[in-house]
Amino acid sequence: MAPLLAPVNCEIDALLWNLERGIHVKSLQDRQRDERERKLADIQRQIEQGTLVVRKMTEEERQANPPRPRPAGGPRQRRRG
């Protein structure tokens, strides 16, 4: 009988396959930056097409939705659990 093998993590296998072949794999920060740029480009395209209108809040909207307090500066602490 063959020994039991641990389940294969497809994401890790894909990264190793790419590394062995010298293929660049984007980091998490690169993927997040690309996604943010894509979303901003989509918003700009909608504004230019006229399907999205950006306007300032009215005084009533500003009172109903006050600004949220900003978190204190500095590095964020990870929660251990």
DRENPA-3360 file (N, C-alpha, C; in nm, 2 decimals, always signed):
BEGIN
1 = MAPLLAPV = +0.09/-0.12/+0.00/+0.00/+0.00/+0.00/+0.09/+0.12/+0.00 ~ +0.05/+0.22/-0.08/+0.13/+0.34/-0.09/+0.11/+0.43/+0.03 ~ +0.22/+0.51/+0.07/+0.20/+0.60/+0.18/+0.11/+0.71/+0.15 ~ +0.04/+0.76/+0.25/-0.05/+0.88/+0.23/+0.03/+1.00/+0.21 ~ -0.01/+1.08/+0.11/+0.06/+1.21/+0.08/-0.03/+1.32/+0.13 ~ +0.04/+1.43/+0.17/-0.03/+1.55/+0.21/-0.10/+1.61/+0.09 ~ -0.22/+1.67/+0.11/-0.29/+1.73/+0.00/-0.20/+1.84/-0.07 ~ -0.21/+1.85/-0.20/-0.13/+1.94/-0.28/-0.19/+2.08/-0.28;
9 = NCEIDALL = -0.11/+2.18/-0.25/-0.16/+2.32/-0.25/-0.13/+2.37/-0.39 ~ -0.23/+2.39/-0.47/-0.22/+2.42/-0.61/-0.15/+2.56/-0.63 ~ -0.18/+2.65/-0.54/-0.12/+2.78/-0.55/+0.04/+2.78/-0.54 ~ +0.08/+2.70/-0.44/+0.22/+2.68/-0.41/+0.29/+2.61/-0.53 ~ +0.22/+2.50/-0.58/+0.27/+2.43/-0.70/+0.29/+2.53/-0.82 ~ +0.19/+2.61/-0.84/+0.20/+2.71/-0.95/+0.32/+2.80/-0.93 ~ +0.34/+2.85/-0.81/+0.45/+2.94/-0.79/+0.58/+2.87/-0.81 ~ +0.60/+2.75/-0.76/+0.72/+2.67/-0.78/+0.74/+2.65/-0.93;
17 = WNLERGIH = +0.64/+2.61/-1.00/+0.65/+2.59/-1.15/+0.70/+2.71/-1.22 ~ +0.64/+2.83/-1.18/+0.69/+2.96/-1.24/+0.83/+2.99/-1.20 ~ +0.87/+2.97/-1.08/+1.00/+3.00/-1.04/+1.11/+2.91/-1.11 ~ +1.07/+2.78/-1.13/+1.16/+2.69/-1.20/+1.19/+2.74/-1.34 ~ +1.09/+2.80/-1.40/+1.10/+2.84/-1.54/+1.14/+2.99/-1.55 ~ +1.17/+3.06/-1.44/+1.21/+3.19/-1.45/+1.10/+3.29/-1.48 ~ +0.98/+3.25/-1.46/+0.86/+3.34/-1.49/+0.84/+3.43/-1.37 ~ +0.82/+3.56/-1.39/+0.80/+3.66/-1.28/+0.66/+3.64/-1.23;
25 = VKSLQDRQ = +0.65/+3.63/-1.10/+0.52/+3.62/-1.03/+0.50/+3.75/-0.96 ~ +0.38/+3.82/-0.98/+0.36/+3.94/-0.91/+0.33/+3.92/-0.76 ~ +0.38/+4.02/-0.68/+0.36/+4.01/-0.54/+0.22/+4.06/-0.51 ~ +0.18/+4.04/-0.38/+0.05/+4.08/-0.34/+0.03/+4.23/-0.36 ~ +0.14/+4.31/-0.32/+0.13/+4.46/-0.34/+0.12/+4.49/-0.49 ~ +0.19/+4.42/-0.58/+0.17/+4.45/-0.72/+0.03/+4.42/-0.77 ~ -0.02/+4.31/-0.73/-0.16/+4.28/-0.77/-0.26/+4.38/-0.72 ~ -0.24/+4.42/-0.59/-0.33/+4.52/-0.53/-0.32/+4.66/-0.61;
33 = RDERERKL = -0.20/+4.70/-0.64/-0.18/+4.82/-0.71/-0.24/+4.81/-0.85 ~ -0.22/+4.70/-0.92/-0.28/+4.69/-1.05/-0.43/+4.69/-1.05 ~ -0.49/+4.63/-0.95/-0.64/+4.63/-0.93/-0.69/+4.77/-0.90 ~ -0.62/+4.84/-0.82/-0.66/+4.98/-0.79/-0.65/+5.07/-0.91 ~ -0.54/+5.05/-0.99/-0.53/+5.13/-1.11/-0.64/+5.10/-1.21 ~ -0.67/+4.97/-1.22/-0.78/+4.93/-1.31/-0.91/+4.99/-1.27 ~ -0.94/+4.99/-1.14/-1.07/+5.05/-1.09/-1.07/+5.20/-1.12 ~ -0.96/+5.27/-1.09/-0.96/+5.41/-1.12/-0.97/+5.44/-1.27;
41 = ADIQRQIE = -0.91/+5.36/-1.35/-0.92/+5.38/-1.50/-1.07/+5.36/-1.54 ~ -1.13/+5.26/-1.48/-1.27/+5.23/-1.51/-1.36/+5.35/-1.47 ~ -1.33/+5.41/-1.35/-1.41/+5.52/-1.30/-1.39/+5.64/-1.40 ~ -1.26/+5.66/-1.44/-1.23/+5.78/-1.53/-1.31/+5.76/-1.66 ~ -1.31/+5.63/-1.71/-1.38/+5.60/-1.84/-1.53/+5.63/-1.82 ~ -1.59/+5.59/-1.71/-1.73/+5.62/-1.69/-1.76/+5.77/-1.68 ~ -1.67/+5.84/-1.62/-1.69/+5.99/-1.61/-1.68/+6.05/-1.75 ~ -1.59/+6.01/-1.83/-1.57/+6.06/-1.97/-1.69/+6.02/-2.06;
49 = QGTLVVRK = -1.75/+5.90/-2.04/-1.86/+5.86/-2.11/-1.99/+5.93/-2.07 ~ -1.99/+5.98/-1.95/-2.11/+6.05/-1.89/-2.20/+5.95/-1.82 ~ -2.15/+5.83/-1.79/-2.24/+5.74/-1.72/-2.22/+5.75/-1.57 ~ -2.12/+5.83/-1.53/-2.09/+5.85/-1.38/-2.07/+6.00/-1.36 ~ -2.14/+6.05/-1.26/-2.12/+6.20/-1.23/-2.07/+6.21/-1.09 ~ -1.96/+6.28/-1.08/-1.90/+6.31/-0.94/-1.94/+6.45/-0.91 ~ -2.00/+6.47/-0.79/-2.04/+6.60/-0.74/-2.00/+6.62/-0.60 ~ -2.01/+6.74/-0.55/-1.98/+6.77/-0.41/-2.11/+6.74/-0.33;
57 = MTEEERQA = -2.09/+6.70/-0.20/-2.21/+6.68/-0.12/-2.28/+6.81/-0.08 ~ -2.41/+6.80/-0.07/-2.48/+6.91/-0.03/-2.46/+6.93/+0.12 ~ -2.50/+7.04/+0.18/-2.49/+7.07/+0.32/-2.57/+6.97/+0.40 ~ -2.69/+6.93/+0.35/-2.77/+6.83/+0.42/-2.70/+6.69/+0.42 ~ -2.64/+6.65/+0.31/-2.57/+6.53/+0.30/-2.45/+6.53/+0.39 ~ -2.38/+6.64/+0.40/-2.26/+6.65/+0.48/-2.29/+6.63/+0.63 ~ -2.41/+6.69/+0.67/-2.45/+6.68/+0.81/-2.50/+6.54/+0.84 ~ -2.56/+6.47/+0.75/-2.61/+6.34/+0.77/-2.50/+6.23/+0.76;
65 = NPPRPRPA = -2.39/+6.27/+0.70/-2.27/+6.18/+0.68/-2.14/+6.25/+0.72 ~ -2.12/+6.27/+0.85/-2.00/+6.34/+0.90/-1.88/+6.26/+0.87 ~ -1.76/+6.33/+0.86/-1.64/+6.25/+0.83/-1.60/+6.16/+0.94 ~ -1.55/+6.04/+0.91/-1.51/+5.94/+1.01/-1.37/+5.99/+1.06 ~ -1.36/+5.96/+1.19/-1.22/+5.99/+1.25/-1.12/+5.90/+1.19 ~ -1.00/+5.96/+1.16/-0.89/+5.88/+1.11/-0.82/+5.81/+1.22 ~ -0.77/+5.69/+1.18/-0.70/+5.61/+1.28/-0.56/+5.68/+1.31 ~ -0.51/+5.65/+1.43/-0.38/+5.71/+1.47/-0.28/+5.66/+1.37;
73 = GGPRQRRR = -0.18/+5.75/+1.34/-0.07/+5.71/+1.25/+0.02/+5.61/+1.31 ~ +0.11/+5.57/+1.23/+0.21/+5.47/+1.27/+0.18/+5.33/+1.21 ~ +0.27/+5.24/+1.23/+0.25/+5.10/+1.18/+0.14/+5.03/+1.25 ~ +0.06/+4.96/+1.17/-0.05/+4.88/+1.22/+0.01/+4.76/+1.30 ~ -0.06/+4.72/+1.41/-0.02/+4.61/+1.49/-0.10/+4.49/+1.44 ~ -0.04/+4.37/+1.42/-0.11/+4.25/+1.39/-0.17/+4.19/+1.51 ~ -0.29/+4.14/+1.50/-0.35/+4.07/+1.61/-0.30/+3.92/+1.61 ~ -0.26/+3.88/+1.72/-0.22/+3.74/+1.74/-0.33/+3.66/+1.80;
81 = G = -0.35/+3.55/+1.74/-0.47/+3.47/+1.80/-0.45/+3.33/+1.78;
% end
